[in-house]
């Protein structure tokens, strides 16, 4: 993968969490371990295929960990890594800003 030039840290950050779902998924995992079905219910509007894809990418980027249990039926749990936790801390002020923006513009 070719290295991309960035003027600041916003570029790499948004490259990791860009798109509609990754930040939402990461936020739902904030300080909690969740199973796939829980995430599917919490992230309203995401398809199963997209959730699987986004979870894989977040895992590849080191933001979440996936733990498989050798049971029948199979059980998989997702949780944030320390890197994911630090990103959630950084996202908190952005979430506050978005909430205030939505209130001002009747989007909530």
Beta strands, then each sheet from edge to edge (+ up, - down):
strand 1: 34-35
strand 2: 64-69
strand 3: 75-80
sheet 1: 1+ 3- 2+
end
